[in-house]
C-alpha cells in the first residue's frame, strides 16, 4: 500500500507531473503512467481539501454554538 502524502507533498508531485507532461518529451507509455499517477494525486488532494473544509465548518459551528 502506498504511503499517504501530506497535501503539500502531493501538490508538489502533481506539479512535477504536469511539467513533465507539458514538456512533450516523455514517451507515450510513461505519459500514460504519469497521467494515472496525476489523477490519483488529484483525487487525494481533493479528499484532503474536503476533510479540511468539513473540519473548518465543524469548528465554526461549534464556535457559534458556544457563543
C-alpha angles and dihedrals in degrees: 000000000000120000114253110245127218113252093253092050092049092049091049092051091046090053091050091051091050091051092051093048093046091050090070090215097104119101116246096253092051091045090056092049091048091049091051091049090047091053090051091050091047092053091046091052092047090052092049091050091049091052091048091049091050091050092050091049090050092049092048091050091048090050092050092048091050094046 
